[in-house]
Amino acid sequence: MTRYIDFPEKDRRAFDLAVKASLTDSTAVAEFRQAMKDKVAPIDIAIQASFRMQMETLRLEPSETPPCFVDLGAPLAKSDLTAAVLLRRMLKLGISAYHPDPMKAIEAAEAKLT
């Protein structure tokens, strides 16, 4: 089992943001996550929260892939190309692939560059 601490600090911070954002959501999904908090490995909750928050903040369709699920080391499916471009941009700016709001993080990182 992969542990939370096996990830770099920037990923752990992104996981914390995603989990916090998803748990403050007023939907049934947030209630389910809260109930499962003690029954599921923290890393599984964190990855799922990152996935869900990226789907929401990027307004992705169910058939689209969020950046946190793209493997840049593997051949990319045509449906993953947009996410791969976004992920490369995030990583170039030092942003975790798991950040819950990639566009907000990109804007903040680019603002620091100017």
Secondary structure as UniProt FT lines:
FT   HELIX           4..6
FT   HELIX           9..24
FT   HELIX           28..36
FT   TURN            37..39
FT   HELIX           42..57
FT   TURN            58..59
FT   TURN            62..63
FT   HELIX           67..69
FT   TURN            72..73
FT   HELIX           78..80
FT   HELIX           81..92
FT   TURN            93..94
FT   TURN            97..98
FT   HELIX           102..113
//
